[in-house]
């Protein structure tokens, strides 16, 4: 077993060796629940779903932990706009998030952890940082002094904010000692949610909720921390500074995995640009398997551009693979060695930093060679079944063709037998207008649903 992973911490591909034999603890930053999940979020969560499922396929016992930020400036602001209690609004959007996840086939997560369920641990960590001299108090809360932690910036290679970094307004204060200092515990203002603690009545900062959650479940060190690349700085940098200052153990996570950005028609997704696409809206137009295939057609670390053309390309590519699955049912000519070779190539690709792009290319090569050699059979069918437990993109049931379409195709065949080509062509056009296409093969007409 030789899985290699690109590690943001070392800036290279490292051989993956879990801390405890085959047990793997992985934490991925989850949503801040003040709005619906969008297709950019979906890219990250689908790609980590595949990463986790592949590690399990390779025999690892993976515990996949994901947080839910259910108290935050954005949640409070949105709740005021809607005249609703912040925690109630957060719970409603959390529920919609889980529904969207399920619809996307994301089923690998072991546990979800809400920030508000870890208040006592957040307070304890803040108290420790105060006691050890890393934190200080100003009028609106307790802040972390980044100059006290000598390794601050080791993950990102910098200590200043960039244009694409994800930030929290909770860290804004003119009283801070240093511009990059971040909030650990925010004193609650009037009519704001808060918890009565030894620190004061207040609420957690953004970064410390994650270290409280991971420390509770994994301790101060674990195998993998993941998230989108905009979280590298300052969020993940702050997590390292917090937990390593508390525990004096390094590294916090042995591997750091970050996903690339998603753009829409070449532009950053934004409501102001009217190109903000929620998952629920995307699923009204596209099958969830098409979306998953689209995401997997790009390496998880690479950016991806969401366009009508790229989605149609994904639809057509996936259709070809699904056609082959149906072909394996009718072509009984098996070749186990040929299939075994393709399976090993697939594993080799995925072992190399979860290279889904290469893995999918191997599948297309396998399909093309199978058609050339007139090979199908149970072995090929079983291979696609196994891969689908990781990718969840294939369809194994034969598509249902409406009876009226079937009748029209039968009429067309009779006309073709009578050499009435013009009449037969009219029926082909009629079938197309009804949303289906006819492909003439040596085994008879093949009916497929039209991809718009």
N, C-alpha and C positions, 0 to 999 in steps of 0.2 A: 504494500500500500504506500504510494508516494504522491500525495497531493501537495502541490506547491501553490502558494497564495501570495499575490502582490501585497506587501505590507507597507502601509503609508508611513509607519514609524521608521522603517529601515530604507524605504524608497527602492525596494527591490523585491523580487520573488524569493520567498523563503520556504524551505521544506516545512510542511505543517506537522508539528508534533504536539499533541495535546498534553496538558499538564498531568492528567491522570489517565494514562493508557488510552482507552477508547471513549472516555467521557469527555464531551465538549460542551462548555458553557459559553453561550453567545448572547450578547445583548445588542439590540438594535433600537435606535431612537425612534419612538413612535410619534403619533400625531399630537398637535396642540388642538384640542377639539372645540373650535369656535366657528368652523365652516365645514362644508362637505369635502370629502377627499377628491383631489383633482388628479389628472392623468400623470402629472409629474411625481406626485406621491406614489401613485400606482407603479411607476417604473421601479422605484426603489424597493417597494414591498414585494412585488412579483419577483424581482431578481434575487432578493434575499430568501424568498420562499423556495426558489429553485436551488440556491446554494445550500440551504439547510436540508432539503430533501435529497440532494445529491450526497451530502456527507452521511446521511442516514443510509442511503443506498450502499455506500462504501463501508458500512459496518460500524459507524460511530454512533454512540448514544448521545444525541444532541438535546440539550435543554435550551430552548429558545425563549428568551425573556424579552418582552417589549413593554416600554412604559407608555402611559397615557398622561399627558400634561393636561390636567383638568382644572387648574387655577393659574391664571396668567393675565397680564395687562390686556391682551387682545380679547380674552374671554370676558373680562369685566367690561371693556368698552362695548363689545357686541351685545352683551346682556342689557346694558343701559339703553342702547339703541332699540332693542326689542322689548324693553320694559319687563324683563324676566330675571329671576335670580340667577347669578352666574353659575352656580353648581348645577342648577336644573338645566340651563342651556348646554353646559358641558356634557351632561349625561345624555341629552337628546342627540347631540352631534357624535358622541362616542358610540351610541347605538347605531347611528347611520353609517359610521365608519366600519363597524363590525359587519353590517349587512353588505356593504360594498366589497369588503374583503372576501366574504363568503362567495359573492357573485363572481369575483375574479379568480376563484379557485385557490385562494391563500388559506391553507389549512395546516401549516407547519408550526405555528406558534404554541409553545407549551403553556405560557402564562402571561397575562396582561397585568401590569401593575400601575394603579392610579397614584399620582403624586400625593394626593390628600390622605392616602392610607399609610403614609410613611412620615407623618409630621414629627413624631417623637424621635425618629432616627435622624431626621434633618436637623432638629434642634440639637441633638447630641453631637452631631458632626460640627455644627456651627460653634457650639461651646468649646469643643476640642481645639478648633482653629483659633478661637479667641485666646484660650489658655496658652497655646503654643506660639502666640505672637504673629500669626498670619492674618488675623482679622481685626478690624477696628470699627468703632461706632461713630456714626454721624446722625444728623437729625431725622433721616428717613429710614435708617436701618443699619445692618452690619454688612461691611464690605471686605472683600479679600484684597490684600495688598500684594500685587503681582511681583513687586520687587523683592519680596521675601523668599520667593521660590526660584532658585537659581536655574532650574530647567524649564522655566516657562517659555514656550515657543518651540520646544524640541520636536513636536509632532508636525507643525505647520512650517517651521523654519522662519517664523516671524512673530512679532509681538504687537503689530499694528493692524487695525481693521482694513479689509479690502472691500471693493465694491459689491462683490457677490456673497459676502459673509452673512449668515443668519444671525440676527441680533435680537435682544429683548429690551424693550423700553424700560424695564425694571432697573436697568443698570445706569440710567441717566441721572446724574446728580452733579451739581457744580461744586459740591463740598468734597468730592473724592480726592484722595491724595495723588493718585495717578489716573491718567485718562483711561487706561485699560482695566482699572479695578472693577470688579463685578460684585453684584449683590448676592449675599448669602441668605439674609432674612430681612424682609421688607416690613416696616411698621404699617399696619393697616390704617387707612384714612377713614373718616366718617362714612358710613354706608358702604364700606368695602368688606368683603369676606375676610375673616381672620380667625386665628386660633390663639387661645390664651395659653401662653407658655412662660417658662422662666426667663426667656429672652424679652418678652413683651407680647402684646396681642399683635399678631402679624401673619405673614404668609411666606412661603419659601421662594427663594430666587430660582431662576430657571435651571441653572447648571447643577445645583446641589441636590435636586430631586433625583437625578440619575445616579449619583454616587451613593445616595442613601438606599436606593432600590437595589443596585448591584451589590453593595456591601452586605445588605440583608440576605440576599439569596446566594451570592457567590463568595463573599469575603472580599478583601481588598485587591485580589488578583484573580484573573480569569483568562479564558482563551481568546475570545474574539469580541471586538466591539465594532459595530457597523452603523452606517447611516449615509445620508447624501453628503456630497463633498462640500456643500456650503456650511456644514456643521463642524468642519475641521477646526476652524477658528471663528469665534473664540470658544464655542461650546465644548468641543472635545478637549481643547487645550485647558480649559477651566476645570473639567472633570479630573484630568491628570493632576493638576496643581492641588486640587482639594484632597483627593484620596491619598496621594503619595505624601502630602504634608502630614496627614493624619496617621498613616500607617508606617511611614518610613520604608515602604516596600516599592520596588520598581522592577519591571513596568506594571502598570495597572492592568492593561490588556496586552497580551503577547502579540496579537495580530490586530491591526486596524484595517477595516475594509470600507471603502467609500465608492458610492455610485456616481456616475456622471449626470450632467444636467439634461433636462428635456426642454426643447424649444418647440414653438408652434409656428410653422411657416417661416422658420429662421429667426424668430423673435422670442424674447423671454416672455413667458406667459404672464398676463396681467389683465385684471378686470378693466383697467383704463384703456387698454388696447383692444378690448372686446375679443380677446383670444383665449379667455380663461375657460377651460373645458373640465367639468366635473366628471368623475367616473360614472355617475348615474346617467348623465347625458350621453357620454360616449357609448355606454352599454345599450342605449336605445337605438343606436345606429349600427354598432358592431358587436359581433359575438365575442364573448369573453376570451375564447380560445384564440381568436384573431389578435386581440390585444396582447395576450401573453406571447404569442408567436412574434409579434412586432417587437416587443421588448427584448426577447431572447435573440432576435436577429442582429442585435447590437451587443457588443461586450459590455458587461455591467459598468466598467470604469469609463466607457466612452460616452460622449454626448450623443443624443439622438434627436432627430427633427420629426415632429408629428405633422404630416401633411396628408392630403387626400391620396396623393400618388403613393406615398410610402405605405399607407394602410392597404390600398388596393394591391400593391405588390405583395404584402404579407398575406392577403386573402388568397391570391393566385398561387403563391408558393405553398401555403398550407393545403389548398385544394389538391395540388399535385400529390402531396404526401398522403392525404386521405384517400385519393383515388387508388394509390398503390396498396393501401390496406385492404380495400375491397378486392383488388386484383389478387392478393394473396389467398383470398377465400376461394377463388375460382380456379387459380392455377395451382395445382397440387404438386408441381415439380419442386422438390425441396433440395437444398444444398446447405447442410449444417456447417460445414467448414467455412463456406463463403459468409454465412451469417455470423459465425464466431469471430471471423476476422474483422467484420464491420463493428461488432460489439466492442472489441478490444480497441479499435481506433476511436470509437466514441468515448470510451473510458479514458484513453490517453489524452484526448482533447479536453475533457472536463477536469481531469487531474491537473492540467496546466492552467491554474488560476480560473477555473470554471469557464472555459472558453466555449460558450454556447454557439458563437459564430462558426467556429471550426466544426463543432459537433453537428450542427445543422447541415453544413456543407458536406460532411461525411455521409449523412443520411441521403442527401440528394444524389451523391455519387453512387451510393448503394442502390438506390431506386433506378437510376439510369442503367447501371450494369445489370440489374435484375431483369429489366425489360429486354435488354440486348440478348441476354442469355436465356430468356424465357423461363426465369426462375421465380417461384412464389413460395407457397407452402407454409406449414405451421411454424417453422423456425423463424421465418421473417415476421410473421404475425406476432409471435411471442416476443420478439425483440422490440417491436413497436409498443407492445403492451408494457414491457418493463420500462422503456424510456418514458412512457406517458405517466408513470407514477412519479417521475421527477418533473417533467415539463408540463403535463396536463394541457396538451394542445390538440391531441388527435381525436377523431371521431370514428368509432368502431362499428356503430350501427349503420346499416345501409340507409341513406336518406329516403324519407317517405316522399313518393311522387303522387300528387293528387290524381284521382281517377280520370278527371276530364283531360289532363295532360296525357295520361297513358292511352286514352281512347284516340286522341288526336295523332299520337305517334303511330298507333296501329293503322289508322287510316292512311297516314303518310306511307307506311311500308307497302300497303296494298297498291297505292298509286305508283310507287317506285317499281313494283313488280310488273305493273302494266305500262311502265316506261312513260308515265304522264309526269314528266319532270317539272313542268311549270306549276301544275297543281300541287305537287309534293312540296315545292319550294314555298308556295303560299302558306302551307300548313306550318312549315318550319318558322316562317316569319310570325305567324299567329302564336305559336308556342313561345317564341322569344318575347313577344309583347306581354305574355302572361308570366314572364319571369323565369323561363327555363331555356336551356340550349340543348340541341341534339347533336351528338357526335357519332358519325357513322364509323363503326369498327368491323373487323372481320367476323366478330361474334354477334353482330347486330347493333342496333342503335343504343347509344348510351345517353341517358337523360341526366342533366345536371342543372342545379339551381343557378341562375344567372347572377354573377357578381356585378353589381351596378358600377 
